[in-house]
């Protein structure tokens, strides 16, 4: 089984719809992240969480929200999806020292 | 302007040849520098991690170098294989390791 599992792997949704991307990890790590990857750009941080009670905005948090339901689960929501949120989304996890980041397989989201 | 610039954007080489990918960065304070390999449609996987005091780090046929004075890093791939075809991403960690800046990546294609 993968260390970091994302669902769904692919989703097409309509403008204005709410969509949730889910992430779970088996590494036992405290830190979890959501990133967005667009062609020609580096991964950009949307939100991160250092533990269940800790949620922090990243570089591009507008239009997104997150929920840390448990140490192993971190979900990303688009409250009202818009076309420029079409991208590849990655969940990641790391230990307390952040020495190695483990990424999920990615979730392709298309907003039409 | 991206604070982590990678070059070239893309590179095609023949199997068995060596190649070197470049990463220049302007961000500070510098904590560590990582190189990741990202296969198409997959999440990035860590290759090397270096602190500012390290000049070189190897992982099999991959060797990363770092010059913290000039803020440059390189990733050298020796005796390339078809499986090396992927994007290679340079990542700079700032301060407490949760703030990372990603390069856009170099897309490497190894042809037989």
Interface residues (C-beta under 8 A of the other chain):
Chain A: X4 X31 X40 X41 X42 X43 X44 X45 X48 X50 X56 X90 X92 X94 X97 X98 X99 X100 X101 X103 X104 X105 X106
Chain B: X2 X4 X34 X41 X42 X43 X44 X45 X46 X49 X89 X93 X96 X97 X98 X99 X100 X101 X102 X103 X104 X105
